[in-house]
């Protein structure tokens, strides 16, 4: 008979993967709602806007200098990656 591992004995990567997938589904659901409803804001875009508003002007200028016109897509990608890492518990 094969013994099953208890949740505490399973590898940590499974739990991290489950958390990252849950975060991705949550982000996807909010983007779906934002696309379906005209007045609903995108969660990722809203977080990126808050980061831009609260960042010191020197950091904003440095990001624009480093990334040029790709600064906002880079910030959005960073928000998504950070959300997945938080979901994974890393």
Backbone bond lengths (Angstrom), bond angles and torsions (degrees), N, CA, C in turn:
res aa  C-N    CA-C-N  psi(-1)  N-CA   C-N-CA  omega(-1)  CA-C   N-CA-C  phi
1 X - - - 1.430 - - 1.540 108.74 -
2 X 1.322 116.09 137.39 1.457 121.97 -179.56 1.524 108.62 -90.24
3 X 1.321 115.29 126.96 1.458 119.06 178.56 1.519 109.34 -88.09
4 X 1.322 115.32 136.33 1.460 120.87 177.36 1.521 109.90 -90.09
5 X 1.309 114.95 143.67 1.464 119.86 178.78 1.527 109.58 -76.57
6 X 1.295 115.98 145.31 1.458 120.03 174.84 1.522 107.80 -75.16
7 X 1.346 118.46 163.36 1.471 119.62 -179.61 1.512 113.78 -56.00
8 X 1.345 117.24 -27.89 1.457 119.90 -179.24 1.526 111.82 -80.08
9 X 1.320 117.54 -16.76 1.454 120.63 -179.50 1.528 112.60 -97.02
10 X 1.335 117.74 -10.30 1.463 120.54 179.97 1.527 109.36 -70.25
11 X 1.326 115.56 154.43 1.465 118.89 179.06 1.530 111.57 -61.52
12 X 1.327 115.60 143.35 1.472 121.07 -179.21 1.512 112.42 -62.28
13 X 1.337 118.44 -29.69 1.456 119.95 -176.35 1.524 111.20 -64.09
14 X 1.324 118.02 -28.75 1.469 119.62 177.91 1.521 110.93 -66.30
15 X 1.319 115.80 -41.24 1.455 119.87 178.32 1.533 110.64 -67.26
16 X 1.318 116.06 -41.41 1.462 120.47 178.59 1.523 110.68 -64.03
17 X 1.322 116.49 -42.20 1.461 119.98 178.64 1.524 111.21 -63.73
18 X 1.325 116.80 -41.59 1.465 120.71 178.53 1.526 110.83 -62.54
19 X 1.320 117.34 -40.38 1.461 120.98 177.81 1.514 112.40 -65.84
20 X 1.334 116.59 -41.47 1.466 120.55 178.90 1.523 110.76 -66.22
21 X 1.329 116.98 -40.29 1.470 120.19 178.00 1.522 110.09 -65.13
22 X 1.328 117.66 -41.00 1.465 120.80 178.01 1.525 111.00 -62.11
23 X 1.322 116.98 -41.79 1.465 120.60 177.69 1.520 111.00 -64.48
24 X 1.338 117.34 -40.59 1.458 120.97 178.99 1.526 111.07 -64.73
25 X 1.326 116.99 -41.00 1.464 120.51 178.10 1.521 110.03 -64.81
26 X 1.324 117.28 -41.81 1.463 120.39 179.17 1.531 111.28 -63.14
27 X 1.326 116.76 -44.06 1.462 119.90 177.50 1.523 110.99 -63.79
28 X 1.332 116.01 -41.70 1.459 119.68 178.40 1.511 112.45 -63.23
29 X 1.327 116.84 -39.10 1.464 120.54 179.22 1.525 110.99 -65.48
30 X 1.328 116.79 -41.35 1.463 118.66 179.38 1.529 111.38 -67.65
31 X 1.329 116.89 -35.52 1.464 119.58 176.99 1.526 110.91 -68.23
32 X 1.321 116.61 -37.01 1.462 121.05 177.50 1.524 110.60 -63.19
33 X 1.322 116.72 -44.95 1.461 120.68 178.40 1.524 110.19 -64.35
34 X 1.339 116.88 -42.37 1.465 120.61 179.40 1.528 111.22 -62.61
35 X 1.322 116.65 -34.69 1.459 119.37 178.76 1.514 112.71 -77.40
36 X 1.329 117.01 -30.04 1.464 120.87 -177.16 1.530 112.28 -81.59
37 X 1.318 116.69 -34.25 1.466 121.02 -178.28 1.517 109.22 -106.41
38 X 1.305 116.17 127.97 1.461 119.43 -174.17 1.525 113.05 -67.04
39 X 1.312 119.64 -29.89 1.458 120.70 -177.57 1.514 114.53 -93.80
40 X 1.329 117.46 -6.84 1.471 120.50 -176.46 1.523 110.01 -80.75
41 X 1.338 116.79 128.13 1.471 119.24 179.24 1.529 111.16 -80.12
42 X 1.306 115.54 153.68 1.460 121.43 174.78 1.529 108.41 -77.18
43 X 1.323 117.37 130.36 1.460 121.19 -179.81 1.527 110.73 -62.04
44 X 1.314 116.76 -44.76 1.469 120.67 -178.09 1.526 110.35 -64.64
45 X 1.324 117.24 -44.39 1.467 120.63 178.93 1.525 111.08 -64.97
46 X 1.339 116.38 -36.84 1.465 120.25 179.25 1.527 110.99 -65.73
47 X 1.316 117.01 -42.96 1.465 120.28 178.22 1.524 110.46 -64.81
48 X 1.322 116.81 -41.95 1.462 120.65 178.40 1.529 110.53 -62.03
49 X 1.328 117.55 -39.59 1.463 121.13 178.95 1.530 110.92 -64.88
50 X 1.336 117.42 -39.06 1.465 120.75 177.86 1.524 110.31 -65.63
51 X 1.322 116.78 -40.95 1.472 120.33 178.13 1.519 110.21 -61.20
52 X 1.324 116.89 -43.69 1.468 120.69 179.84 1.524 110.13 -64.07
53 X 1.329 117.07 -43.73 1.468 121.26 -178.07 1.522 112.44 -65.75
54 X 1.325 117.60 -35.34 1.469 120.98 -174.99 1.529 113.88 -93.96
55 X 1.313 116.90 -11.60 1.468 119.37 -179.65 1.528 109.80 -73.70
56 X 1.311 116.99 144.15 1.466 119.78 175.12 1.533 110.02 -60.56
57 X 1.313 116.13 146.33 1.465 121.47 -175.63 1.529 111.55 -58.53
58 X 1.317 117.21 -32.75 1.463 119.89 178.09 1.520 112.32 -64.89
59 X 1.324 116.81 -37.80 1.463 121.09 178.00 1.518 109.85 -68.05
60 X 1.340 116.55 -41.53 1.472 120.67 179.23 1.525 109.93 -62.50
61 X 1.315 116.41 -45.02 1.476 119.53 -180.00 1.527 111.52 -65.91
62 X 1.324 117.16 -37.95 1.466 120.65 178.03 1.528 110.56 -64.47
63 X 1.335 116.75 -40.11 1.468 120.28 178.75 1.519 110.48 -66.05
64 X 1.319 117.18 -42.36 1.465 120.32 178.07 1.521 109.80 -64.12
65 X 1.328 117.00 -39.89 1.461 120.47 178.03 1.520 112.40 -65.43
66 X 1.326 116.87 -37.81 1.462 120.82 -177.57 1.523 112.65 -77.90
67 X 1.334 116.33 -40.34 1.465 120.01 -173.87 1.521 113.83 -105.69
68 X 1.315 117.96 -12.04 1.468 120.69 -179.91 1.525 111.75 62.91
69 X 1.311 115.97 -131.75 1.467 119.65 -178.61 1.520 112.25 -75.18
70 X 1.318 118.24 -6.86 1.472 122.08 -179.86 1.530 111.73 -94.60
71 X 1.330 117.31 15.90 1.464 119.33 -176.66 1.524 112.61 -67.67
72 X 1.323 118.46 -42.75 1.468 119.54 -178.78 1.534 112.53 -71.34
73 X 1.352 119.91 -43.34 1.474 118.05 175.00 1.533 112.66 -60.38
74 X 1.325 116.58 -34.76 1.461 120.23 177.42 1.525 110.39 -66.55
75 X 1.319 116.79 -40.79 1.465 120.65 177.84 1.525 110.76 -64.76
76 X 1.324 117.28 -42.43 1.470 120.80 178.81 1.532 109.77 -62.56
77 X 1.321 117.25 -43.43 1.468 120.44 177.75 1.532 110.35 -62.07
78 X 1.322 116.92 -39.42 1.455 120.77 177.46 1.522 112.22 -64.24
79 X 1.326 117.38 -39.14 1.469 121.39 177.15 1.517 110.06 -62.72
80 X 1.330 117.14 -43.69 1.464 120.95 -179.66 1.532 110.64 -65.03
81 X 1.316 117.14 -46.78 1.472 120.79 -179.53 1.523 110.63 -62.77
82 X 1.333 117.03 -43.85 1.458 120.19 178.79 1.528 110.94 -63.78
83 X 1.325 117.86 -39.06 1.469 121.31 177.04 1.517 111.29 -61.97
84 X 1.320 117.01 -42.09 1.472 120.24 178.30 1.526 111.57 -65.80
85 X 1.330 117.06 -39.34 1.456 120.53 178.18 1.521 111.44 -66.80
86 X 1.321 116.97 -38.89 1.465 119.99 176.18 1.521 109.93 -65.54
87 X 1.332 116.46 -41.80 1.460 120.14 177.56 1.527 111.90 -61.48
88 X 1.320 116.35 -34.75 1.459 121.16 178.97 1.522 112.06 -77.31
89 X 1.305 115.96 -10.86 1.467 119.40 -179.92 1.506 113.79 77.05
90 X 1.331 116.56 24.90 1.471 120.07 -178.62 1.505 111.63 -96.58
